[in-house]
């Protein structure tokens, strides 16, 4: 099976002339004999995208991951791979029902009074069906892992790991591209997406964090019916954010919705440190009250306090056009080497940023701006932080939806007040008291241990004092014996000299 899959991959690669892309990056003595008729008129980035689409859902997801890595690929590849869409036909209803019953350990009729066999949505890893619970009659959404998906993932990952090893070994600058690390990162993301219990816990956590938010409603999870292969949650009727006609008919204010989306993003990142990291239009719906309904909680991101502080300060410096501060903070955070020429870095950042300020969102692309920033940072050996990649991807999604909803909205003017308020709160008295209160148990434990630690310290000091006193006594004793011996030798020498005279 693996051999057949490998042959299929090689056939598709040959069809789209991917060999030309690969061989052009091999050392010259490997590629100089390759025949020129293999080269295609289609640009290499487009050929790569089309090949991934033909290879199927797992490779499409891999391409989507690569589209978030401007530190590894040139800008033209990033733009092309970002067009990949996860379009997958529904799985066989018979197999889906069998998989659901096997996971629940009972028949569908035992749990659901109704089960819609036509899925609400179908993706590469799972598909979602609408159902109604027995007894309560509550309408729910049932997410079911596609049968055999884990086996197919492991098969393709084995091949990807082999290709990554060869790429790292043979390609020019192969080690700099870190293909093996990229594949392992992809494997980790896929592993999270195939654990529906983990997704259910992510959904619950985001719902708990945002329970008081007027901008979003998260579905309630029915934990007794959740398994590794099945997730049952509240069904929330909503309109896809891409269906503008239906949103207008429902009376949704597009400008307000776009601003709420930006604030929701920054709230999850900076206040909660836990954010939905797959906010493409297919996963974002809007209810009749104008609140966001997020779907698919398989991919989430989080930031440390250190990352949040530096990121917020960078954003604020950008908004204030303080490019010197931006350059210096990159050095202070260790994102660029300590010998980075800050003045030159500042000037290059200014050249990228100045053209975009005070312009409406419809006239600029934050995605293109980020790509330009990464290209500048490459010159200064920027080490792109892995924990920021999901953040970058989500920010691009938010920007895209904002442009669709309200092209005239200014991302900077919307985000700046939120970030400045957050920064003030970080150093407020209430924040300090909250931090101290949170650390109180640790301080109490230290206080409780102080008497014992003090006794041990005093005992050790006393023992060291006794040892030192004994050492001093012995030293003095040795000194007295040494003085007596020298005096005796001198006296003996004087007596001998008198006798000889």
C-alpha positions as CSV (number, residue, x, y, z in Angstrom):
1,X,0.0,0.0,0.0
2,X,2.8,2.4,0.9
3,X,4.7,1.5,-2.3
4,X,1.5,2.1,-4.4
5,X,1.1,5.5,-2.7
6,X,4.7,6.4,-3.3
7,X,4.3,5.6,-7.0
8,X,1.2,7.7,-7.1
9,X,3.1,10.7,-5.6
10,X,6.0,10.3,-8.1
11,X,3.5,10.1,-11.0
12,X,1.8,13.3,-9.9
13,X,5.1,15.0,-9.3
14,X,6.2,14.0,-12.8
15,X,2.9,15.2,-14.3
16,X,3.4,18.7,-12.8
17,X,7.1,18.8,-13.4
18,X,8.0,19.1,-9.8
19,X,11.3,17.3,-10.6
20,X,12.3,20.5,-12.4
21,X,11.7,22.5,-9.1
22,X,13.7,20.0,-7.1
23,X,16.6,19.5,-9.5
24,X,17.0,23.3,-9.9
25,X,18.0,23.3,-6.2
26,X,20.4,20.5,-6.4
27,X,24.1,21.1,-6.7
28,X,25.1,21.8,-10.3
29,X,26.8,18.6,-10.9
30,X,23.6,16.7,-10.1
31,X,21.3,18.9,-12.3
32,X,23.4,19.9,-15.3
33,X,22.5,16.8,-17.4
34,X,18.7,17.2,-16.8
35,X,16.9,17.7,-20.1
36,X,15.4,21.1,-20.8
37,X,12.2,19.8,-22.3
38,X,11.0,18.8,-18.8
39,X,10.6,22.4,-17.9
40,X,7.0,23.8,-17.8
41,X,5.7,27.2,-18.9
42,X,3.5,27.2,-15.7
43,X,5.2,29.0,-12.8
44,X,6.7,26.6,-10.2
45,X,4.6,27.9,-7.3
46,X,1.4,27.2,-9.2
47,X,2.6,23.7,-10.2
48,X,3.4,22.9,-6.6
49,X,-0.1,24.0,-5.5
50,X,-1.9,22.0,-8.3
51,X,0.2,18.9,-7.4
52,X,-0.7,19.1,-3.7
53,X,-4.4,19.4,-4.7
54,X,-4.2,16.2,-6.7
55,X,-2.3,14.4,-3.9
56,X,-5.3,14.7,-1.6
57,X,-6.4,16.1,1.7
58,X,-3.3,15.3,3.8
59,X,-1.0,17.0,1.3
60,X,-3.4,20.0,1.0
61,X,-3.1,20.5,4.7
62,X,0.7,20.2,4.4
63,X,0.6,23.0,1.8
64,X,-1.6,25.1,4.1
65,X,1.1,24.7,6.8
66,X,3.8,25.7,4.4
67,X,1.9,28.8,3.5
68,X,2.4,30.1,7.0
69,X,6.2,29.7,6.8
70,X,7.7,32.7,5.0
71,X,10.9,32.0,6.9
72,X,11.3,28.9,4.7
73,X,9.8,29.7,1.3
74,X,9.9,32.7,-1.0
75,X,7.0,35.1,-1.1
76,X,5.6,33.8,-4.4
77,X,5.2,30.3,-3.0
78,X,3.5,31.6,0.1
79,X,1.0,33.5,-1.9
80,X,0.2,30.6,-4.1
81,X,0.0,28.0,-1.3
82,X,-2.4,30.2,0.6
83,X,-5.0,29.5,-2.1
84,X,-5.2,25.9,-1.1
85,X,-8.8,25.0,0.0
86,X,-9.7,21.8,1.9
87,X,-12.5,20.6,-0.3
88,X,-13.4,17.0,0.4
89,X,-16.5,15.0,-0.7
90,X,-18.5,13.4,2.1
91,X,-17.6,9.9,3.2
92,X,-19.9,6.9,2.8
93,X,-23.0,7.3,5.0
94,X,-22.9,3.5,5.9
95,X,-19.3,3.7,7.1
96,X,-19.9,6.9,9.0
97,X,-22.9,5.4,10.8
98,X,-20.9,2.3,11.6
99,X,-18.0,4.3,12.9
100,X,-20.3,6.4,15.1
101,X,-22.1,3.4,16.6
102,X,-18.7,1.6,17.2
103,X,-17.4,4.7,19.1
104,X,-20.6,5.2,21.2
105,X,-21.0,1.4,21.9
106,X,-24.7,1.5,21.0
107,X,-27.0,2.2,18.0
108,X,-27.7,5.6,16.7
109,X,-31.3,5.3,17.6
110,X,-30.4,4.7,21.3
111,X,-28.9,8.2,21.5
112,X,-30.4,10.3,18.7
113,X,-34.1,10.6,17.8
114,X,-33.0,12.1,14.5
115,X,-29.8,11.9,12.5
116,X,-29.3,13.8,9.3
117,X,-27.3,11.6,6.9
118,X,-26.4,14.6,4.7
119,X,-23.4,16.3,6.5
120,X,-23.3,20.0,7.4
121,X,-19.7,20.0,6.4
122,X,-17.0,17.7,5.2
123,X,-13.2,18.1,5.6
124,X,-10.2,15.9,5.3
125,X,-10.1,14.6,8.9
126,X,-13.8,14.6,9.9
127,X,-17.3,15.5,8.9
128,X,-20.3,17.0,10.9
129,X,-23.9,15.9,10.9
130,X,-26.9,17.5,12.5
131,X,-28.9,15.3,15.0
132,X,-31.5,15.5,17.8
133,X,-30.9,13.9,21.3
134,X,-33.3,11.3,22.6
135,X,-35.3,12.6,25.6
136,X,-34.4,16.3,25.7
137,X,-34.9,16.8,21.9
138,X,-32.0,19.2,21.9
139,X,-30.5,19.8,18.5
140,X,-26.8,18.9,18.3
141,X,-23.9,18.8,15.9
142,X,-22.1,15.5,15.7
143,X,-18.5,15.6,14.5
144,X,-17.2,12.1,13.4
145,X,-13.6,11.2,12.4
146,X,-13.5,9.8,8.9
147,X,-13.0,6.0,9.0
148,X,-9.4,5.0,8.4
149,X,-8.1,8.6,8.5
150,X,-5.4,7.9,11.1
151,X,-4.0,5.0,9.1
152,X,-3.9,7.2,5.9
153,X,-2.2,10.0,7.9
154,X,0.5,7.6,9.2
155,X,1.1,6.2,5.7
156,X,1.5,9.7,4.2
157,X,3.6,10.9,7.1
158,X,6.1,8.0,6.6
159,X,6.5,9.0,3.0
160,X,6.8,12.7,4.0
161,X,9.5,11.9,6.5
162,X,11.5,10.0,3.8
163,X,11.2,12.8,1.3
164,X,12.2,15.3,4.0
165,X,15.4,13.3,4.8
166,X,16.3,13.2,1.1
167,X,15.6,16.9,0.7
168,X,17.7,17.9,3.7
169,X,20.5,15.6,2.5
170,X,20.6,16.6,-1.2
171,X,19.2,20.1,-1.6
172,X,21.3,23.2,-1.5
173,X,20.7,24.9,1.8
174,X,18.6,21.9,2.8
175,X,19.6,22.1,6.4
176,X,18.5,25.8,6.6
177,X,15.0,24.9,5.3
178,X,14.6,22.3,8.2
179,X,12.3,20.0,6.1
180,X,12.4,17.3,8.8
181,X,11.3,19.7,11.5
182,X,8.5,21.0,9.3
183,X,7.2,17.5,8.8
184,X,7.3,16.8,12.5
185,X,5.4,20.1,13.2
186,X,2.8,19.1,10.6
187,X,2.5,15.6,12.2
188,X,1.9,17.3,15.6
189,X,-0.9,19.5,14.2
190,X,-2.6,16.5,12.5
191,X,-2.3,14.5,15.7
192,X,-4.2,17.3,17.5
193,X,-6.9,17.4,14.9
194,X,-7.5,13.7,15.0
195,X,-8.1,13.8,18.8
196,X,-11.7,15.0,19.1
197,X,-11.6,14.9,22.9
198,X,-8.8,17.4,22.8
199,X,-10.9,19.6,20.4
200,X,-13.8,19.3,22.8
201,X,-11.6,20.6,25.7
202,X,-10.4,23.5,23.5
203,X,-14.0,24.4,22.7
204,X,-14.9,24.4,26.3
205,X,-11.9,26.5,27.3
206,X,-12.5,29.2,24.7
207,X,-16.2,29.2,25.7
208,X,-15.2,29.7,29.3
209,X,-12.8,32.5,28.5
210,X,-15.3,34.4,26.4
211,X,-18.5,33.6,28.3
212,X,-19.1,37.3,29.1
213,X,-18.2,38.5,25.6
214,X,-21.0,40.1,23.5
215,X,-19.1,39.2,20.3
216,X,-19.1,35.4,20.4
217,X,-21.1,32.4,21.4
218,X,-19.3,29.0,21.8
219,X,-21.2,25.7,21.5
220,X,-21.8,23.7,24.7
221,X,-20.1,20.3,24.6
222,X,-22.0,17.2,25.6
223,X,-19.1,15.4,27.4
224,X,-20.9,12.0,28.1
225,X,-21.2,11.5,24.3
226,X,-17.6,12.6,23.4
227,X,-14.9,10.1,22.4
228,X,-11.6,10.3,20.6
229,X,-13.5,9.7,17.3
230,X,-16.7,11.6,18.1
231,X,-17.6,15.0,19.5
232,X,-21.2,16.0,20.2
233,X,-21.9,19.7,20.8
234,X,-24.8,22.2,20.8
235,X,-26.0,23.1,17.4
236,X,-26.0,26.9,16.9
237,X,-27.9,28.1,13.9
238,X,-25.8,30.7,12.1
239,X,-24.9,32.1,8.7
240,X,-21.5,31.5,7.1
241,X,-19.5,34.8,7.2
242,X,-18.9,34.4,3.4
243,X,-22.7,34.6,2.7
244,X,-23.0,38.3,2.6
245,X,-26.5,38.4,1.1
246,X,-27.9,36.3,4.0
247,X,-26.1,38.5,6.6
248,X,-27.5,41.7,5.1
249,X,-31.0,40.1,5.1
250,X,-30.5,39.4,8.8
251,X,-29.6,43.0,9.4
252,X,-26.0,42.4,10.4
253,X,-23.9,45.6,10.6
254,X,-20.8,44.7,8.5
255,X,-18.6,47.5,9.9
256,X,-19.4,46.6,13.5
257,X,-18.9,42.9,12.8
258,X,-15.4,43.6,11.3
259,X,-14.4,45.7,14.4
260,X,-15.7,43.0,16.7
261,X,-13.7,40.4,14.9
262,X,-10.5,42.3,15.3
263,X,-11.1,43.0,19.0
264,X,-12.1,39.3,19.5
265,X,-8.8,38.2,18.0
266,X,-6.7,40.5,20.2
267,X,-8.8,39.5,23.3
268,X,-8.0,35.9,22.8
269,X,-4.3,36.5,22.2
270,X,-3.4,39.1,24.8
271,X,-6.0,38.6,27.6
272,X,-6.6,34.9,27.5
273,X,-3.3,33.6,25.9
274,X,-5.5,31.0,24.2
275,X,-6.8,31.6,20.7
276,X,-8.7,29.8,17.9
277,X,-5.9,29.4,15.3
278,X,-8.0,28.3,12.3
279,X,-10.3,31.2,11.6
280,X,-10.7,30.9,7.9
281,X,-14.1,31.8,6.5
282,X,-15.3,28.2,6.5
283,X,-14.9,28.0,10.3
284,X,-16.6,31.4,11.1
285,X,-20.3,31.9,11.2
286,X,-22.5,34.7,12.5
287,X,-25.9,34.3,14.3
288,X,-28.9,36.6,13.9
289,X,-27.7,38.7,16.9
290,X,-24.4,39.5,15.1
291,X,-22.3,37.3,17.3
292,X,-19.5,35.1,16.0
293,X,-20.0,31.3,16.1
294,X,-16.6,29.6,15.6
295,X,-16.3,26.0,14.4
296,X,-13.5,23.5,14.4
297,X,-11.4,24.0,17.6
298,X,-8.8,21.4,16.5
299,X,-6.0,24.0,16.1
300,X,-5.5,26.5,19.0
301,X,-2.5,28.6,19.9
302,X,-1.1,30.2,23.1
303,X,1.6,32.6,24.0
304,X,3.8,33.0,27.1
305,X,3.8,36.2,29.1
306,X,7.2,37.1,27.6
307,X,5.9,36.7,24.1
308,X,2.7,38.6,24.8
309,X,4.6,41.5,26.3
310,X,7.1,41.8,23.5
311,X,4.5,41.3,20.8
312,X,2.2,44.0,22.3
313,X,5.1,46.4,22.6
314,X,6.1,45.7,19.0
315,X,2.5,46.3,17.8
316,X,2.3,49.6,19.8
317,X,5.6,50.7,18.4
318,X,4.4,49.9,14.9
319,X,1.2,51.9,15.4
320,X,3.3,54.9,16.8
321,X,5.7,54.5,13.9
322,X,8.6,54.1,16.4
323,X,10.8,51.9,14.2
324,X,13.8,52.3,16.4
325,X,11.9,50.7,19.3
326,X,10.8,47.9,17.0
327,X,14.4,47.2,15.8
328,X,15.8,47.4,19.4
329,X,13.1,45.1,20.8
330,X,13.9,42.4,18.2
331,X,17.5,42.4,19.4
332,X,16.5,42.5,23.1
333,X,14.1,39.6,22.7
334,X,16.8,37.5,21.1
335,X,14.9,37.3,17.8
336,X,17.9,38.7,15.9
337,X,21.6,38.3,16.8
338,X,23.0,40.7,19.4
339,X,25.4,42.2,16.9
340,X,22.5,43.3,14.6
341,X,23.1,46.9,13.3
342,X,20.1,48.5,14.9
343,X,20.2,51.7,12.9
344,X,20.3,49.9,9.5
345,X,17.5,47.5,10.7
346,X,15.4,50.5,11.7
347,X,15.8,52.1,8.3
348,X,14.8,49.0,6.5
349,X,11.7,48.6,8.7
350,X,10.7,52.2,8.0
351,X,10.9,51.6,4.3
352,X,8.4,48.8,4.6
353,X,6.0,50.4,7.1
354,X,5.7,54.0,6.0
355,X,3.7,53.3,2.8
356,X,0.9,51.5,4.7
357,X,-0.1,53.9,7.4
358,X,-3.1,56.1,7.3
359,X,-4.6,54.1,4.4
360,X,-7.9,52.1,4.5
361,X,-7.7,48.3,4.7
362,X,-8.9,47.9,1.1
363,X,-5.7,49.6,-0.2
364,X,-3.2,47.5,1.8
365,X,-2.6,43.8,2.5
366,X,-1.4,43.0,6.0
367,X,-0.3,39.6,4.6
368,X,1.9,41.3,2.0
369,X,3.3,43.6,4.7
370,X,4.2,40.6,6.9
371,X,5.9,38.9,4.0
372,X,8.0,42.1,3.3
373,X,8.9,42.3,7.0
374,X,10.1,38.7,7.0
375,X,12.1,39.4,3.8
376,X,13.8,42.3,5.6
377,X,14.3,40.3,8.8
378,X,16.0,37.5,6.8
379,X,18.8,39.9,6.0
380,X,19.4,40.2,9.7
381,X,19.2,36.5,10.4
382,X,15.8,36.7,12.2
383,X,14.9,33.4,13.9
384,X,11.2,33.2,13.4
385,X,9.6,32.0,16.6
386,X,7.5,28.8,16.2
387,X,4.9,30.0,18.7
388,X,4.2,33.0,16.6
389,X,3.5,31.1,13.3
390,X,-0.1,30.2,14.3
391,X,-0.6,33.8,15.4
392,X,0.6,35.1,12.1
393,X,-1.7,32.7,10.2
394,X,-4.8,33.7,12.3
395,X,-4.1,37.4,11.9
396,X,-4.0,36.9,8.1
397,X,-7.4,35.1,8.3
398,X,-8.8,38.0,10.4
399,X,-7.5,40.6,7.9
400,X,-9.0,38.7,5.0
401,X,-12.5,38.6,6.6
402,X,-12.2,42.2,7.7
403,X,-11.4,43.3,4.1
404,X,-14.4,41.3,2.8
405,X,-16.8,42.8,5.4
406,X,-15.7,46.4,5.6
407,X,-13.0,47.4,3.1
408,X,-12.7,50.9,4.5
409,X,-11.9,49.8,8.0
410,X,-8.4,50.7,9.3
411,X,-6.9,47.8,11.1
412,X,-4.4,50.0,13.0
413,X,-7.0,52.4,14.3
414,X,-9.2,49.5,15.5
415,X,-6.4,47.6,17.2
416,X,-4.3,50.4,18.7
417,X,-6.7,51.4,21.5
418,X,-7.2,47.8,22.6
419,X,-3.4,47.2,22.8
420,X,-2.7,50.4,24.7
421,X,-5.5,49.6,27.2
422,X,-4.0,46.1,27.7
423,X,-0.5,47.5,28.1
424,X,-1.7,50.0,30.8
425,X,-3.5,47.2,32.6
426,X,-0.4,45.0,32.7
427,X,1.3,47.6,34.9
428,X,-1.7,48.8,36.9
429,X,-2.0,48.4,40.7
430,X,-4.8,46.0,40.3
431,X,-2.7,43.8,38.0
432,X,0.2,43.7,40.5
433,X,-2.1,42.8,43.3
434,X,-3.7,40.1,41.2
435,X,-0.3,38.6,40.4
436,X,0.8,38.7,44.1
437,X,-2.5,37.1,45.1
438,X,-1.9,34.3,42.5
439,X,1.6,33.8,43.9
440,X,0.4,33.9,47.5
441,X,0.3,30.0,48.0
442,X,4.0,29.9,46.8
443,X,5.0,32.6,49.2
444,X,3.1,31.0,52.1
445,X,4.9,27.7,51.4
446,X,8.3,29.6,51.5
447,X,7.2,31.4,54.8
448,X,6.3,28.0,56.3
449,X,9.7,26.6,55.4
450,X,11.6,29.6,56.8
451,X,12.0,28.4,60.4
452,X,13.4,25.0,59.4
453,X,15.6,26.6,56.8
454,X,16.9,29.1,59.3
455,X,17.7,26.4,61.9
456,X,19.5,24.4,59.3
457,X,21.4,27.4,58.1
458,X,22.4,28.4,61.7
459,X,23.4,24.8,62.5
460,X,25.6,24.7,59.3
461,X,27.1,28.1,60.2
462,X,27.9,26.9,63.7
463,X,29.5,23.7,62.4
464,X,31.5,25.8,59.9
465,X,32.5,28.1,62.8
466,X,33.7,25.2,65.0
467,X,35.6,23.8,62.1
468,X,37.1,27.2,61.3
469,X,38.1,27.8,65.0
470,X,39.7,24.4,65.1
471,X,41.6,25.2,62.0
472,X,42.7,28.5,63.5
473,X,43.8,26.7,66.7
474,X,45.8,24.1,64.7
475,X,47.3,26.9,62.6
476,X,48.4,28.8,65.6
477,X,49.8,25.7,67.3
478,X,51.8,24.8,64.1
479,X,53.0,28.4,64.0
480,X,54.2,28.3,67.6
481,X,56.1,25.0,67.0
482,X,57.6,26.4,63.8
483,X,58.8,29.5,65.7
484,X,60.3,27.4,68.5
485,X,62.1,25.1,65.9
486,X,63.6,28.1,64.1
487,X,64.7,29.7,67.3
488,X,66.4,26.4,68.4
489,X,68.2,26.1,65.1
490,X,69.4,29.7,65.4
491,X,70.6,29.1,69.0
492,X,72.4,25.9,68.0
493,X,74.2,27.7,65.1
494,X,75.3,30.6,67.5
495,X,76.7,28.0,70.0
496,X,78.6,26.2,67.3
497,X,80.1,29.4,66.0
498,X,81.3,30.3,69.5
499,X,82.9,26.9,70.0
500,X,84.7,27.1,66.7
501,X,86.2,30.5,67.6
